[in-house]
Amino acid sequence: MEKEIKSCFIIMPISDQDGYDKGHFNRVYEHLIKPACIKAGFKPIRADEEVKTNYIVVDIIRKILDSEMVLCDLSAKNPNVLYELGLRQAFNRKVVLNKNKKTNRIFDIQGLRTI
């Protein structure tokens, strides 16, 4: 019997952000976040990797609520990221927060630890 791999939904900027090199967040995902998730025994899933033909917001909300773990990259203070983090926190589900040194702490969540 094969062991089921737990999922880790990745909440992070997907498109290019002001003040960052083109493709920065894709590189962060591919070279840092994805390998770390796999090493920790989770299958990383990012919203743009879904290949369904339904309404993307429904899939994102389902992943936010149903994934065993969520990793949230606060770098660049992206509003979509903060909205999705709020949904996860509203249901008191596990989440790991990370940000880069370039991004200042965010007032409303500054009391939560980030890596």
N, C-alpha and C positions, 0 to 999 in steps of 0.2 A: 504494500500500500504506500503510495507516494504522499509525502508530507505537503500539505497545502501551503503555498507561500503567501504570507500576509502582505497586504497592499499598503503603500505609503503614498498618499496624494501630495503632490508638490504644488504649493501655492507660491508663485513668484512672477515677476515681470516676464512676459514672453516676448513682447516686441522690444525694439530698441528704445532706450530711455535717454532723456536729455542728460548730458554730462558724462555719458559712458560711451566707450568705443562701440562701433557697429558689431553686433553679434556677441557682446559681452555676456549677457545672461544665458545665451545658449551654451557658451563655453563653460560658464559656472555650472550649469546643469550637467552637461556631458562629462566634465572632467573632475568635478568635486561632489556634487549632490548625488548624482546617479550611482557612482561607484560606492559612496558611503552608505547609501540605502541598501545596495546589494550586499555589501560586506556585513551589514547589520541584520541581514535575513529578510529584507523587505523587497517587494517588487515596486520600483518607483513608477508613478504614473503622473504625467503632466497633461493638462486639459487639451493641449494641441496635439497630443498623441492618439486621441480617440478617433476612430475611423467609422463612426456611425453617421447616419443621415438624419438624426432627429435634432431637436432643439438643444443646443450646446449648454445653455444655462441649466437645464434639468439635469444633464449629466454631471456638471460641475457641482451642483448642490448635493446630488446623490453621493458623489465621491467625498465631498467635504464631510458629510454626515456618516457615511458608512465605512470609510477606510479605517483600518486598525490604527493607523498613525498618519499624521499630517506634518509635513515640514513646510514652514512658512519663511520665505526670504523677504525680510523687510527692507532690504536695500532699495534705495531710490524712492521710498515712501509712496509707492504706487497705490492709487485709490482702490483699484480692483482687488489688490492683495489685502488691503486693510478691511475691505468689505467681507471678503471670503474668510479672513481670520475671525471677524466678528461673528459670523455664522457658526463657525466651529466652536468658539468659546461660549456662545449662547447655549449650546447643548452639552457643555462641560466635557468635551472629548479631548483626548491626548493630542498635543501639538508641540513641536520643537520649533523654536524661533531662532533664526539666525539673521545676521546683517553684516555688511562690510564696515570697515573703519571709516569710510568716507561718509556714511549715513549717520546723522545725529540720532540720538535716542528720540523716540516718539512719545510725546507727553502722556497721552492716555494709557499707554502700555509700558512706560518706562520702569515701572516696578517689577515687571516680569523679566526674568533672566534671558539673555540671548547668547548664542555662541557665534 
